[in-house]
Amino acid sequence: VQLVESGGGWVQPGGSLTLSCAASGLTFTSYVMKWYRQAPGKERELVASISTGGTANSVPRFFISRDNARNSAYLLMNSLKSEDTAKYYCRADAGILKYWGQGTQVTVSS
């Protein structure tokens, strides 16, 4: 199983960014997809999740989606703030099975 995040980078405050998570080696439609982030010195926190049926939940300003045909999940982040600076990880969950990607760095700074 492999999860590969992409789309991170530097963005100015107020900007938007879309992260992608490409999954392979698993039956994608059977997995709940989640996005977490971890800022330096802080614990990893959940920012969004989407069920196998497409029910999405996220923190304000963020939107999660999935494309089952592409085995991919996405995180659209709007109105970014400096406090959104973190490494963002996707995770695939199916019961006790949980797989993590390697993360992608997002830096919000002027």
N, C-alpha and C positions, 0 to 999 in steps of 0.2 A: 504494500500500500504506500502510495506517495501523494502528499499534498504539497503543491507548490504555489506559494503566494507571489504576486507581482503587483506592480502599480504604485508602490511606495515612492517616496522622494521628498523633496522640499517644496513647500507651498507657503504662500503669504497668508497671514490672518485674513479670514473672510473668504478664502478660496475653497475650492472643492477638489476632491480626489476620489477616484474609484479604484478600489483594490479588487483583485481577482484571485481566486483560489481554484487551481486545476487539480482534479482528483484522478487517480488511476489506481488500478489494482483492487478495486472494490465495486460493489453494486451500488452505485451512487444513489439511486432512488430509494434505497433502504436506510439511508443515513440522514439524521438531523445534522444540519450544517450550522456552525457557530463561528463567530468572530470574537476574539479576545484581544486585549492590548495590555502591555506592560510598560510602564514608564520607569525610568531609573529610580531605584530606591523604593518602588511601590510594588504591591502585589498585582499579579495578573488578574484582570477583571473582564467579565463578560460584557460585550457591547451590543451583540445582536445574535439572533438565532432564527432559523427557518426550518419548519417541520418538513417531513417527507411530503406532506400534502400542500405545502406552500404557505402555511400560516407563519407570518413573520412578526417578530418582536425586536425592538431596538431602542437604544437610548435616543433622546431627542437629537435631531439634525442628521442622524444616520439612518440608512435604509439598506436592508439586506434583500437579496434576491438570489434565485438559483435558475440555472438552465440545465435541465436534466439531459437534454440532447448533447450538451457539450461537457457534461460531468463537471460543471463549474458552479461556484458560488461567488457572489460579488458583494462588495460593501461600498455604497455611495456615501461619502461624507461631505456634508455641506457646512458652510459658514464656520470653517475650521478656526480653532483658537489655539493659542500657544499650549494650553493644557491638554490638547489632543496629541501632542508630541509623545510618541511611544513606538514600541515595536508591536506590530499587529500580526496576530496568528489566526489561522483558521483551524478548525477542529471538526472532525467527522465523528458522530456518535451513533452507535446502534447498540443499545443495551449496555453490556459491560465493555464493548469494543469502543475504544476511543483512540483516534489517530490525530496527531498534530503535524502541522507544517513547520517549516523552519523560520517563518516570520519575515516580515518586510517592514523596513523602518519608515516612519512618517515623521517629518520634522516640520513644524509650523513656526515660522519665524519671519520677521521683516528684515 
